Amino acid sequence: MKKSLLFITNIFVSSLIFCQTKSQIAIVPEPVSIEQKAGYFTLPQNITIQTIETTDLKQTVVDLQKRLSVPTGYKVSVSGNAPNAVIKLELNKTANPTLGNEGYFLSVTPKNITIKANKPAGVFYGVQTLMQLFPAEIEDSVLVKDIAWKAPCVEITDYPRFGWRGLMLDVARHFFTKPEVEAYIDQMSKYKFNLLHLHLTDDEGWRVEIKSLPKLTQIGACRVYKVGQFGSFAPPAANEPRTDCGFFTQGDIKEMVQYAKERFVNIMPEIDVPGHSLAAITAYPDLSCSGGVKNIGVSSGESIKDWGTHTAIYDDNLCPANENVYDFLDKVLTEVAALFPFDYIHMGGDETFKTFWKSSDAVTALMQKENLKTYEEVQSYFEKRLEKIVESKGKKFMGWDEILEGGIGANATVMSWRGPHDGAVAAGSAQNADGGTVAAKMGHNVVMSPTQYVYLDYMQSDRIMEPHIYASLRLNKVYSFNPMPSALTGDEQKYILGAQGNLWTEQVYNFRQVEYMTWPRAFAVAEDTWSQNEKKNWNDFITRIEAQFKRFDVEEVKYAPSMYDPDFIPSLTADSSLKIELKNEVNGLDIHYSFDNSYPDRFYPKYTQPLIAPKEATQIKVITYRNGKPIGRMISMPLNELKRRAEKKNNDDDD
């Protein structure tokens, strides 16, 4: 009996250890293979790191030293030859074809840790995974006491699904400083993103110094300071001071590029033309077809386009019939190409409302001369000339999927942002195909960034909880994204370079809001682009990103708790009563509610089925709980707002 009891006890303890180990392994993005082993590695108070003597890994080792020593208080030394080192960073003498350029093998045993890779990038990514195995407090910037600095024993083999894993940060609509951009690079590189797309120019600001064209930043980087609902501001008065200024000097750019390189992140610049060019035209009015007559200066957030009719109110387009425009772009690109070593320069091409081209005698003459039948062909003429300028600087040309319209340049790469229902369609192709699918079938390289999956400026909770913008994008929708279009054959799939999430910043006024809008949805983008699609599991993903929340709490990185907010699904009954369905994005949560204007807690009614709003009630308040503890935000929803939505849905259904 004692032997049986001992056997059962050993099984229980072994199971407990296994469960504890499993619960501590919460890596984002999910690796290709994780084999759990018994036991833990415990950091000794004297830590030696054996590393490869290569400049590519110098900063990786410096960062690892800091991240291990600061919160623990332990001594961390580095050596190129330390057989007894507890952490070993190694490059394979014979390349492992499975790992490629960015993959790694990580082994954690009770005695030591080994990271092996073919290239330095793989070692860097192995280090990022390793740090996620230690307690969240390892991310602290101060000494932390009474922590067992343990990592579960594992063997991990990992490599990315796609080579292009990016985030786009719009620094034109609202400017963010060099330290803020570098903080963003720190955050994204920990989750194996390798591309930062900087949207440097737009109607609201020109953010990169061009020494041969000084007015671009002297004039184009400043506007009237306004706070509120972007896009609805009144036009600035003539005498309002334009004090909201900001741009990167060329020195700033060089430092950011180097900072990113040390963390295996490339920076791709975007100069958005021919549309979205009001800042440039304000500095140099003759660049527009209207000569700056229809220009109110650098936009401060007032409406400059009628989006319903696709009509430009003010002229924010460069003029394709003006030879000075191409001289201007040659000067800009000469300097931009020298600043950014990355292969690609993104040249925009989106949302070019052609209102002022249509009234331009010069454009009419150009169409006659070049036998251009449509204004889409006029833009194609512009894009093809621009592509040659980019290529003359030793760079590759990229544009938004509008560059497909009117005919795409021979070597252009498409960044596809419009979805299956409004995508750019090339002549002779099937209707309703997205631009990425069309471009890949034509043999052009593609980066997928569709609005309905990866536009991080979209609202991530109910609109009453978020800065209002065009649409909503919940976390589970981002996580459902597969960058590889199903319509592509095996041969065509090679043209999909990867994907990225895009954060436009019309409604993002400060860097804390940048973080809030990025995370946790960028965790999903990281998994969409790095992890194997067949391994994705929503419930497991939620568990793992909640572990990352603890790390962000330690680092004081802001993130959105929106996944804990329920969706409100209103409808009207036959007698016109308001029916309210509440739906959680995350499983295992309880919703408590009130209609009496008081603030509910777990002692209030729990939602179990659709509710009928009391006739005289004015609002419903809801809050989500997990295991008896509040986890969601208190939401106060006006019932007249829900009734309005229900009526609109009925009207839309009738149509």
C-alpha positions in Angstrom: 0.0 0.0 0.0 2.9 2.3 0.9 4.6 1.6 -2.5 1.3 2.3 -4.3 0.8 5.5 -2.4 4.4 6.5 -3.2 3.9 5.7 -6.9 0.7 7.8 -7.0 2.4 10.6 -5.2 5.4 10.6 -7.7 2.9 10.7 -10.6 1.1 13.7 -9.0 4.4 15.6 -8.3 5.7 14.8 -11.9 2.4 16.0 -13.3 2.5 19.1 -11.2 6.1 19.9 -12.3 5.0 19.4 -16.0 2.0 21.7 -15.6 4.1 24.3 -13.9 6.7 24.1 -16.7 4.0 24.3 -19.3 2.3 27.2 -17.7 5.6 29.2 -17.7 6.2 28.6 -21.4 4.3 31.5 -23.0 6.3 32.5 -26.0 5.1 35.1 -28.6 5.3 34.4 -31.4 4.7 30.7 -31.1 7.8 28.7 -32.0 7.8 25.9 -34.6 8.7 23.3 -32.1 8.9 23.2 -28.3 10.0 20.0 -26.5 9.6 20.3 -22.7 12.0 18.7 -20.4 12.0 18.0 -16.7 13.6 20.6 -14.4 14.7 24.2 -14.4 17.8 26.2 -15.1 18.5 28.7 -12.3 20.7 31.7 -12.9 23.8 31.6 -10.8 25.0 34.8 -9.1 28.1 34.8 -11.4 26.9 34.5 -15.0 29.3 33.9 -17.9 28.2 34.4 -21.5 30.2 32.8 -24.2 29.7 34.5 -27.5 30.9 34.8 -31.0 33.3 37.6 -31.8 31.3 39.5 -34.4 30.2 43.1 -34.5 26.7 42.0 -35.6 26.1 40.5 -32.2 27.9 43.1 -30.0 24.7 45.0 -29.1 22.8 41.8 -28.6 25.3 40.7 -25.9 25.4 44.2 -24.3 21.6 44.1 -24.1 21.6 40.6 -22.7 24.1 41.5 -20.1 22.0 44.4 -19.0 18.7 42.5 -19.0 20.2 39.8 -16.9 22.2 41.9 -14.4 20.0 44.9 -13.6 16.9 43.1 -12.2 18.9 40.3 -10.6 21.9 42.2 -9.2 24.1 39.3 -10.4 27.5 39.7 -12.0 27.4 39.0 -15.8 30.7 38.6 -17.7 31.3 37.9 -21.4 34.0 35.8 -23.0 34.8 34.5 -26.4 36.2 31.3 -25.0 34.6 30.1 -21.8 33.9 26.3 -21.9 32.1 26.5 -18.5 29.9 29.4 -19.5 26.3 29.0 -18.4 25.0 30.8 -21.5 26.5 29.9 -24.9 25.8 31.8 -28.1 27.0 29.9 -31.2 27.0 30.1 -34.9 26.8 26.8 -36.8 30.0 25.9 -38.5 27.9 24.0 -41.1 24.6 25.8 -41.9 21.4 24.0 -40.8 19.1 24.4 -43.9 16.0 24.1 -41.7 16.9 27.2 -39.7 17.7 29.6 -42.6 19.0 33.1 -41.9 16.7 33.9 -39.0 16.0 30.6 -37.3 17.6 29.2 -34.1 17.9 26.2 -31.8 17.6 26.9 -28.1 18.4 24.3 -25.4 17.8 25.0 -21.7 19.1 22.3 -19.3 19.6 22.4 -15.5 23.3 23.2 -16.1 23.4 25.6 -19.0 21.7 27.4 -21.9 22.8 27.1 -25.6 21.6 29.1 -28.6 22.7 28.0 -32.0 22.0 29.6 -35.4 23.3 29.9 -38.9 23.4 33.7 -38.8 23.6 36.4 -36.1 19.9 37.3 -36.6 19.0 33.8 -35.5 21.1 34.2 -32.3 19.3 37.5 -31.6 15.9 35.9 -31.9 16.9 33.0 -29.8 17.9 35.5 -27.0 14.4 37.1 -27.3 12.8 33.7 -26.8 15.1 32.9 -23.9 14.1 36.0 -22.0 10.5 35.1 -22.3 11.3 31.9 -20.3 12.4 33.8 -17.3 9.9 35.5 -14.9 8.4 38.7 -16.1 10.5 40.7 -13.6 13.5 40.0 -15.7 12.3 43.0 -17.8 12.6 45.4 -14.9 14.9 48.4 -14.9 15.6 48.2 -11.2 16.8 45.5 -8.8 14.1 43.0 -7.9 14.4 41.0 -4.7 12.9 37.6 -3.7 12.5 36.2 -7.2 13.6 32.7 -8.2 15.4 33.5 -11.5 14.4 30.2 -13.2 13.7 29.1 -16.8 12.0 25.8 -17.6 14.1 23.2 -19.4 13.2 23.0 -23.1 14.5 22.4 -26.5 13.1 24.8 -29.1 13.6 24.8 -32.9 12.3 27.9 -34.5 12.3 29.8 -37.8 10.0 32.3 -39.5 7.2 31.6 -41.9 7.8 34.9 -43.8 10.9 37.0 -44.3 9.0 40.4 -44.2 7.5 40.9 -40.7 6.7 44.6 -40.3 5.0 47.4 -38.5 4.3 50.8 -40.1 4.5 53.9 -37.9 3.0 57.1 -39.3 5.2 59.9 -38.0 3.7 62.4 -40.5 0.2 62.9 -39.1 1.7 63.2 -35.6 5.4 63.4 -35.1 7.3 61.1 -32.7 10.8 61.7 -31.6 13.9 59.7 -32.2 13.9 58.2 -28.6 10.3 57.2 -29.1 11.0 55.5 -32.4 13.9 53.7 -30.8 11.6 52.6 -28.0 9.2 51.2 -30.6 12.1 49.4 -32.2 13.0 47.8 -28.9 9.4 46.6 -28.4 8.9 45.2 -31.8 12.3 43.5 -32.1 11.5 41.5 -28.9 8.7 39.9 -30.9 10.8 39.1 -34.0 9.6 41.9 -36.2 12.3 42.8 -38.6 10.9 45.8 -40.6 9.9 49.3 -39.5 8.1 51.2 -42.2 8.3 54.9 -41.4 5.6 57.0 -43.1 7.6 60.2 -43.3 5.5 62.6 -45.4 1.9 63.5 -45.8 -0.5 66.4 -45.9 0.1 67.0 -42.2 3.9 67.2 -42.2 7.2 66.5 -43.9 9.4 64.8 -41.4 12.8 64.1 -43.0 15.5 66.7 -43.6 16.4 67.2 -47.2 19.4 69.5 -47.3 19.0 70.5 -50.9 15.3 71.5 -50.3 15.4 73.2 -46.9 11.8 74.6 -47.1 10.4 71.1 -46.8 11.2 71.1 -43.1 11.4 74.9 -42.5 7.7 75.2 -43.7 6.4 71.7 -44.4 7.2 70.4 -40.9 5.0 72.9 -39.0 1.3 73.4 -38.6 -1.3 74.8 -36.2 -1.6 72.8 -33.0 -5.0 71.3 -32.6 -6.4 68.6 -30.3 -9.8 66.9 -30.8 -11.5 64.9 -33.6 -9.0 64.9 -36.4 -10.6 65.5 -39.8 -13.3 67.8 -38.4 -11.2 70.8 -37.4 -12.0 74.2 -38.8 -9.4 75.6 -41.3 -6.7 77.6 -39.5 -6.9 81.4 -39.5 -4.3 83.2 -41.4 -2.6 84.6 -38.2 -2.7 81.3 -36.2 0.8 80.4 -35.2 2.2 77.2 -36.7 4.1 76.0 -33.7 3.4 72.2 -34.0 6.7 71.3 -35.6 8.9 68.2 -35.8 11.2 66.4 -38.2 14.2 64.1 -38.2 17.6 65.6 -39.1 19.8 63.4 -41.3 21.8 62.7 -38.2 18.7 61.5 -36.4 18.0 59.1 -39.3 21.5 57.7 -39.3 21.3 57.0 -35.6 17.9 55.4 -35.8 19.0 53.2 -38.8 22.0 52.0 -36.8 20.0 51.5 -33.7 17.5 49.3 -35.7 20.3 47.4 -37.4 21.8 46.4 -34.1 18.4 44.8 -33.3 18.1 43.2 -36.7 15.4 45.6 -37.9 15.5 47.3 -41.2 13.9 50.8 -41.6 12.0 51.5 -44.9 11.2 55.1 -45.6 8.0 56.2 -47.3 7.7 59.4 -49.3 4.0 59.5 -50.2 3.4 60.9 -53.6 1.7 62.1 -55.9 -1.2 62.5 -53.4 -0.9 63.2 -49.7 1.6 65.9 -50.6 0.2 69.1 -49.1 3.2 69.6 -46.8 5.6 69.5 -49.8 3.3 71.8 -51.9 3.1 74.3 -49.1 6.8 74.5 -49.1 7.1 74.6 -52.9 3.7 75.6 -54.4 4.7 75.2 -58.1 4.8 71.4 -57.5 1.0 71.3 -57.8 -1.0 71.7 -61.0 -2.9 74.6 -59.4 0.3 76.3 -58.5 -0.6 76.4 -54.8 -3.7 78.5 -55.4 -5.9 75.9 -53.8 -3.7 75.3 -50.8 -4.4 76.2 -47.2 -1.0 75.2 -45.9 0.2 72.2 -44.0 -3.0 70.4 -42.8 -3.7 70.6 -39.1 -6.5 68.0 -39.3 -9.2 69.9 -41.2 -11.1 68.2 -44.0 -9.2 68.6 -47.3 -11.1 65.9 -49.3 -14.7 64.8 -49.8 -14.4 61.1 -49.2 -18.0 60.4 -50.3 -17.4 61.7 -53.8 -13.6 61.2 -54.0 -13.2 64.9 -54.7 -10.3 67.0 -53.5 -11.3 70.2 -51.8 -7.7 71.5 -51.7 -4.9 70.4 -54.1 -2.6 68.0 -52.4 -1.3 66.3 -55.6 2.0 66.7 -57.3 1.6 67.6 -60.9 2.6 64.7 -63.3 2.9 67.2 -66.2 5.4 69.4 -64.5 9.1 68.4 -65.2 10.1 70.3 -62.1 8.3 67.6 -60.1 10.6 64.9 -61.3 13.7 67.1 -60.6 12.3 67.7 -57.1 11.8 63.9 -56.6 15.3 63.2 -57.9 16.8 65.5 -55.3 14.6 64.0 -52.5 15.5 60.5 -53.4 19.2 61.1 -53.8 19.3 62.1 -50.1 16.8 59.5 -48.9 18.6 56.7 -50.6 21.8 57.7 -49.0 20.2 57.7 -45.5 18.4 54.4 -45.6 20.5 51.3 -46.6 17.4 49.1 -46.9 16.7 47.8 -50.4 13.3 49.4 -50.8 11.9 52.9 -50.9 8.1 53.1 -50.5 6.7 55.9 -52.7 3.0 55.9 -51.6 0.7 56.2 -54.6 -2.5 55.9 -52.6 -5.7 58.0 -52.5 -4.7 60.3 -55.4 -7.9 62.3 -55.9 -7.5 63.6 -59.4 -9.8 66.6 -59.2 -7.2 69.2 -60.0 -5.5 67.1 -62.7 -8.8 67.0 -64.5 -8.9 70.9 -64.7 -5.3 71.2 -65.6 -4.4 72.2 -69.2 -0.9 70.8 -68.6 -2.3 67.4 -67.7 -4.6 67.5 -70.7 -1.6 68.2 -73.0 0.4 65.4 -71.4 -2.4 63.0 -72.0 -2.5 63.9 -75.7 1.2 63.7 -76.0 1.6 60.3 -74.3 -1.7 58.9 -75.6 -3.1 58.4 -72.1 -6.8 57.6 -72.1 -7.7 57.8 -68.4 -6.4 59.7 -65.3 -5.4 56.3 -63.9 -3.1 56.0 -66.9 -1.8 59.5 -66.0 -0.9 58.2 -62.5 0.7 55.1 -64.1 2.8 57.4 -66.3 4.0 59.2 -63.1 4.7 56.0 -61.2 6.7 54.5 -64.0 8.9 57.6 -64.2 9.2 57.6 -60.5 10.2 53.9 -60.5 13.1 54.8 -62.8 14.3 57.5 -60.4 14.2 55.1 -57.5 16.1 52.5 -59.4 18.7 55.1 -60.5 19.5 55.4 -56.7 20.2 51.7 -56.5 16.8 51.0 -54.7 13.7 49.0 -55.4 10.4 50.7 -55.9 7.3 50.0 -53.7 3.8 51.5 -53.7 0.3 51.0 -52.3 -1.9 48.8 -54.5 -3.3 51.8 -56.5 -0.1 51.6 -58.6 -1.8 48.6 -60.3 -4.4 50.9 -61.8 -3.6 52.2 -65.2 -0.7 49.7 -65.6 2.1 48.8 -63.1 5.8 49.4 -63.7 8.0 46.5 -64.7 9.8 45.9 -61.4 7.4 47.5 -58.9 6.5 45.8 -55.6 3.0 46.2 -54.3 2.0 46.8 -50.7 -1.6 45.6 -50.7 -3.9 47.4 -48.3 -7.4 47.2 -49.9 -9.4 44.1 -49.2 -11.2 41.6 -51.5 -14.3 43.9 -52.0 -12.5 47.0 -53.0 -9.1 45.9 -54.2 -7.2 47.2 -57.2 -8.0 45.1 -60.2 -5.7 44.9 -63.2 -7.1 44.8 -66.7 -8.5 41.4 -67.6 -8.3 40.0 -64.0 -11.2 38.7 -62.0 -13.3 41.3 -60.3 -13.2 41.6 -56.5 -9.6 40.3 -56.2 -7.4 42.0 -53.7 -4.4 43.9 -55.0 -1.9 41.5 -53.5 -3.4 38.5 -55.3 -3.6 40.4 -58.6 0.0 41.6 -58.3 1.4 38.1 -57.4 -0.4 36.5 -60.3 1.3 39.1 -62.5 4.7 38.2 -61.1 5.2 41.1 -58.8 6.5 40.9 -55.3 3.9 41.7 -52.6 3.7 42.7 -49.0 0.2 42.1 -47.5 -1.3 44.8 -45.2 -5.1 44.6 -45.7 -7.2 47.1 -43.8 -9.7 44.6 -42.5 -7.0 42.6 -40.7 -3.9 44.7 -39.8 -4.8 48.4 -39.7 -3.9 49.1 -36.1 -5.4 52.6 -36.1 -8.9 51.1 -36.2 -10.9 51.0 -33.0 -10.2 47.8 -31.0 -13.2 48.0 -28.7 -16.7 49.5 -28.9 -16.6 53.0 -30.5 -17.8 54.6 -27.3 -14.5 53.5 -25.7 -12.1 54.5 -28.4 -11.0 57.6 -30.4 -13.4 57.4 -33.3 -12.0 56.4 -36.7 -13.3 54.7 -39.8 -13.8 51.1 -38.6 -13.2 48.6 -35.8 -10.7 45.8 -35.7 -10.8 43.4 -32.8 -7.9 41.3 -31.7 -9.4 38.0 -32.8 -9.8 39.3 -36.3 -6.1 40.2 -36.5 -5.2 36.8 -35.2 -7.3 35.2 -38.0 -5.2 36.8 -40.7 -3.4 34.5 -43.1 -1.0 36.6 -45.2 -0.9 33.9 -48.0 -3.9 34.4 -50.3 -5.7 31.2 -50.9 -6.1 32.0 -54.6 -2.4 31.7 -55.4 -0.8 28.6 -56.8 2.4 27.2 -55.4 4.5 29.0 -58.0 2.7 32.3 -57.3 3.1 32.1 -53.6 6.8 32.9 -53.8 5.9 36.5 -54.6 4.3 37.1 -51.1 7.2 38.5 -49.2 5.3 38.7 -46.0 3.0 41.1 -44.2 2.9 44.0 -41.7 0.5 45.9 -39.4 0.0 49.6 -40.1 -0.5 52.3 -37.5 -1.8 55.5 -39.0 -1.8 58.3 -36.4 -4.5 60.8 -37.3 -6.1 60.1 -33.9 -2.8 59.2 -32.1 -1.5 62.3 -30.3 1.2 60.8 -28.1 3.6 57.9 -27.8 1.6 56.2 -25.0 -1.3 56.0 -27.4 1.0 54.6 -30.0 1.7 51.7 -27.6 -1.9 51.3 -26.7 -3.0 51.0 -30.3 -0.1 48.7 -31.2 -0.3 46.1 -28.4 -1.7 43.5 -28.1 -2.8 43.5 -31.8 0.9 43.5 -32.9 1.3 40.2 -30.9 -1.2 38.8 -33.4 0.6 40.3 -36.4 3.9 38.8 -35.0 2.3 35.4 -34.9 0.6 35.8 -38.3 4.0 36.4 -39.9 6.4 34.3 -37.9 4.5 31.2 -36.7 3.2 28.3 -38.7 -0.4 28.9 -39.6 -1.6 25.4 -38.7 -0.3 25.9 -35.1 -2.4 28.9 -34.4 -4.8 28.5 -31.5 -6.9 31.4 -30.2 -7.3 30.2 -26.6 -3.6 29.3 -26.3 -2.7 32.7 -27.8 -4.7 34.6 -25.2 -2.9 32.7 -22.4 0.4 33.6 -23.9 -0.3 37.3 -24.5 -1.6 37.6 -21.0 1.9 36.5 -19.9 3.3 39.3 -22.1 1.0 41.8 -20.4 2.8 41.0 -17.1 6.1 41.8 -18.9 4.7 45.1 -20.2 3.4 46.0 -16.8 7.0 45.6 -15.5 8.4 47.6 -18.4 5.6 50.2 -18.1 4.7 49.7 -21.8 1.1 50.6 -22.4 -1.3 48.1 -24.0 -5.0 48.0 -24.6 -7.3 45.8 -22.4 -9.9 45.9 -25.1 -10.1 42.1 -25.5 -11.9 42.0 -22.2 -14.6 44.4 -23.4 -17.7 42.6 -24.7 -19.3 43.3 -28.1 -22.8 44.9 -28.0 -25.1 43.3 -30.6 -28.4 45.2 -30.6 -31.6 44.4 -32.4 -35.3 45.4 -32.3 -38.0 42.9 -31.4 -41.4 42.7 -33.1 -42.8 45.2 -30.6 -39.8 47.6 -31.1 -38.2 46.7 -27.8 -34.4 46.9 -27.6 -32.8 43.5 -27.5 -29.1 43.4 -26.4 -26.8 40.5 -27.0 -23.3 40.6 -25.3 -20.5 38.6 -26.7 -17.0 38.1 -25.2 -13.9 37.9 -27.3 -12.1 36.0 -24.6 -13.5 32.7 -23.2 -14.1 32.1 -19.6 -15.3 35.6 -18.6 -18.5 36.6 -16.8 -20.4 39.8 -17.7 -22.2 41.6 -15.0 -24.6 44.4 -15.8 -27.0 47.1 -14.6 -29.8 49.2 -16.2 -30.3 51.4 -13.1 -27.3 53.7 -13.6 -25.4 52.2 -10.8 -22.0 50.6 -11.3 -22.2 46.8 -11.4 -19.8 44.4 -9.7 -19.9 40.6 -9.4 -23.0 40.8 -7.1 -25.1 42.2 -9.9 -26.9 40.1 -12.4 -24.7 37.9 -14.6 -25.4 37.9 -18.3 -26.6 34.5 -19.5 -28.9 35.3 -22.4 -29.9 38.3 -24.6 -31.5 41.1 -22.6 -34.6 43.2 -23.2 -33.9 46.8 -22.1 -36.4 48.2 -19.6 -38.7 50.7 -21.3 -37.6 53.7 -19.3 -33.9 52.8 -18.9 -31.3 55.1 -20.4 -28.1 53.1 -20.3 -26.6 49.7 -19.6 -23.4 49.4 -17.7 -21.3 46.3 -18.0 -18.1 44.9 -16.6 -16.3 41.6 -17.1 -15.0 39.4 -14.4 -12.7 36.3 -14.3 -12.8 34.0 -11.3 -14.6 36.6 -9.2 -12.1 39.4 -10.0 -12.8 42.4 -12.3 -10.7 42.1 -15.5 -12.5 44.3 -17.9 -13.3 48.0 -18.0 -16.6 49.6 -16.8 -18.5 50.4 -19.9 -21.5 52.8 -19.8 -23.5 52.3 -23.0 -26.4 54.8 -23.8 -29.4 52.8 -24.9 -30.3 55.4 -27.5 -26.9 54.6 -29.2 -27.8 50.9 -29.3 -31.2 51.7 -30.6 -29.7 53.8 -33.3 -27.4 51.0 -34.4 -30.3 48.5 -34.4 -32.4 50.8 -36.6 -29.5 51.4 -39.0 -28.9 47.6 -39.3 -32.6 47.1 -40.1 -32.5 49.9 -42.7 -29.3 48.4 -44.2 -30.9 44.9 -44.3 -34.0 46.4 -46.0 -31.7 47.9 -48.7 
